[in-house]
Amino acid sequence: MTKLLGNWQIETKLWYIALLRIFFGYYFLRDGLGKLTGGFTSAGVLEKWLPAKTADAFGWYKPFLTDVVIPHHQLFAGLVTWGMLLAGLALLCGLLTRPAALTGIFLTLNFYLAKGGGSPATTSDQAFMAGLLVVFLTRAGRSFGVDRLLARRHPLSPFW
């Protein structure tokens, strides 16, 4: 019983990080739902939107956008939308929090690189990546999340 109580106290010391995790989960879920219902995945939307928005992209990142993303815009629109939805749900529930945080960092890093840096929008991207890194490193799903139950059964798993 003491060991269980000790684990409970250790895990719930991160309740404030759990709030951060829930915030990011809500943001990604809300933005992913907006993309899904707002026509982002419709034919040609990303293809028309991306060239205008990426004029300030980092020089070494532009070839990836023009040679890979734009020709395969439908695939990338779906990947971004479903990546945001799944990462948001996972972060909200505290399920597979570490992979979900890495997914969020990866998505946000690509948004940052496409914007080019130096604007308030990229500053918020940097803050998101830092916050998601904190969620990843602290294993925030173990506090008020499904990962807590999974960690009891498989305590050495790197996923929670």
C-alpha positions as CSV (number, residue, x, y, z in Angstrom):
1,M,0.0,0.0,0.0
2,T,2.8,2.4,0.8
3,K,4.4,1.8,-2.6
4,L,1.1,2.6,-4.3
5,L,0.7,5.8,-2.2
6,G,4.3,6.7,-3.0
7,N,3.6,6.3,-6.7
8,W,0.4,8.4,-6.5
9,Q,2.3,11.2,-4.8
10,I,5.1,11.2,-7.3
11,E,2.7,11.1,-10.3
12,T,0.4,13.8,-9.1
13,K,3.2,16.3,-8.5
14,L,2.9,16.9,-12.2
15,W,-0.7,18.0,-12.1
16,Y,0.3,21.5,-13.5
17,I,2.1,19.8,-16.4
18,A,-1.1,17.8,-17.0
19,L,-2.9,21.1,-17.4
20,L,-0.3,22.1,-20.0
21,R,-0.8,18.7,-21.7
22,I,-4.6,19.2,-21.7
23,F,-4.2,22.7,-23.2
24,F,-2.1,21.4,-26.1
25,G,-4.5,18.5,-26.6
26,Y,-7.4,20.8,-26.8
27,Y,-5.6,23.1,-29.2
28,F,-4.5,20.4,-31.6
29,L,-7.9,18.7,-31.5
30,R,-9.8,22.0,-32.1
31,D,-7.4,23.0,-34.9
32,G,-7.6,19.5,-36.5
33,L,-11.4,19.5,-36.4
34,G,-11.3,23.0,-38.0
35,K,-9.2,21.6,-40.8
36,L,-11.4,18.5,-41.2
37,T,-14.7,20.4,-41.3
38,G,-13.3,23.6,-42.9
39,G,-12.3,22.2,-46.2
40,F,-8.5,22.0,-45.6
41,T,-8.5,18.5,-47.0
42,S,-10.5,19.4,-50.1
43,A,-8.9,19.1,-53.5
44,G,-6.5,21.9,-54.2
45,V,-6.9,23.9,-51.0
46,L,-3.4,23.3,-49.7
47,E,-1.9,23.6,-53.2
48,K,-3.3,27.2,-53.5
49,W,-2.7,28.2,-50.0
50,L,0.9,27.0,-49.5
51,P,2.8,29.0,-52.1
52,A,1.5,32.4,-50.7
53,K,2.1,31.4,-47.1
54,T,5.6,30.0,-47.6
55,A,7.2,33.0,-49.3
56,D,9.2,33.6,-46.1
57,A,10.2,30.0,-45.5
58,F,13.8,29.1,-44.7
59,G,15.7,28.8,-47.9
60,W,16.8,25.2,-47.3
61,Y,13.2,24.2,-46.5
62,K,11.6,25.7,-49.6
63,P,12.7,22.9,-52.0
64,F,11.0,20.4,-49.7
65,L,7.8,22.5,-49.9
66,T,7.9,23.1,-53.6
67,D,9.2,19.7,-54.7
68,V,7.5,17.4,-52.3
69,V,4.6,19.0,-50.4
70,I,2.9,20.9,-53.1
71,P,2.9,18.1,-55.7
72,H,1.5,15.8,-53.0
73,H,-0.7,18.4,-51.4
74,Q,-3.7,16.0,-50.8
75,L,-1.5,13.5,-48.9
76,F,0.1,16.2,-46.7
77,A,-3.3,17.9,-46.0
78,G,-4.6,14.6,-44.7
79,L,-1.4,13.9,-42.7
80,V,-1.5,17.3,-41.1
81,T,-5.2,17.1,-40.3
82,W,-5.2,13.5,-38.9
83,G,-1.9,14.1,-37.1
84,M,-3.4,17.1,-35.3
85,L,-6.6,15.2,-34.5
86,L,-4.8,12.1,-33.2
87,A,-2.2,14.0,-31.2
88,G,-4.9,16.2,-29.7
89,L,-7.0,13.2,-28.6
90,A,-4.0,11.4,-27.2
91,L,-2.8,14.5,-25.3
92,L,-6.3,15.2,-23.9
93,C,-6.7,11.6,-22.7
94,G,-3.1,11.2,-21.5
95,L,-2.8,8.2,-23.8
96,L,0.6,7.6,-25.4
97,T,1.5,11.1,-24.3
98,R,5.2,10.9,-25.3
99,P,4.6,9.9,-28.9
100,A,1.7,12.4,-29.1
101,A,4.0,15.2,-27.8
102,L,6.7,14.2,-30.4
103,T,4.0,14.3,-33.1
104,G,3.0,17.8,-31.9
105,I,6.6,19.0,-31.9
106,F,7.2,17.6,-35.4
107,L,4.0,19.3,-36.8
108,T,4.8,22.6,-35.1
109,L,8.4,22.5,-36.3
110,N,7.3,22.1,-39.9
111,F,4.8,25.0,-39.5
112,Y,7.7,27.1,-38.1
113,L,10.1,26.2,-40.9
114,A,7.4,26.9,-43.5
115,K,6.8,30.4,-42.0
116,G,10.5,31.2,-41.9
117,G,10.9,32.8,-38.5
118,G,11.0,36.3,-37.2
119,S,7.3,36.9,-36.8
120,P,4.9,36.6,-33.8
121,A,3.5,33.5,-35.4
122,T,6.8,31.8,-35.3
123,T,7.4,32.9,-31.7
124,S,4.2,31.0,-30.7
125,D,5.5,28.0,-32.7
126,Q,8.7,28.1,-30.6
127,A,6.7,28.4,-27.4
128,F,4.5,25.4,-28.4
129,M,7.6,23.3,-29.2
130,A,9.1,24.2,-25.8
131,G,5.9,23.4,-24.0
132,L,5.5,20.1,-25.8
133,L,9.1,19.2,-25.0
134,V,8.2,19.7,-21.3
135,V,5.2,17.5,-21.7
136,F,7.4,14.9,-23.4
137,L,10.2,15.0,-20.8
138,T,8.0,14.9,-17.7
139,R,5.8,12.1,-18.9
140,A,2.7,14.2,-18.2
141,G,0.3,11.4,-19.2
142,R,1.1,9.7,-15.9
143,S,-0.8,12.5,-14.1
144,F,-4.5,12.3,-14.7
145,G,-4.1,10.3,-17.8
146,V,-4.5,6.8,-19.2
147,D,-0.7,6.5,-19.3
148,R,-0.8,6.2,-15.5
149,L,-2.7,2.9,-15.8
150,L,-0.4,1.6,-18.5
151,A,2.7,2.5,-16.6
152,R,1.5,0.4,-13.7
153,R,1.3,-2.7,-16.0
154,H,4.4,-1.9,-18.1
155,P,6.6,0.5,-16.0
156,L,9.7,0.4,-18.2
157,S,7.9,1.3,-21.5
158,P,9.3,4.5,-23.1
159,F,5.8,5.3,-24.5
160,W,4.3,6.7,-21.3
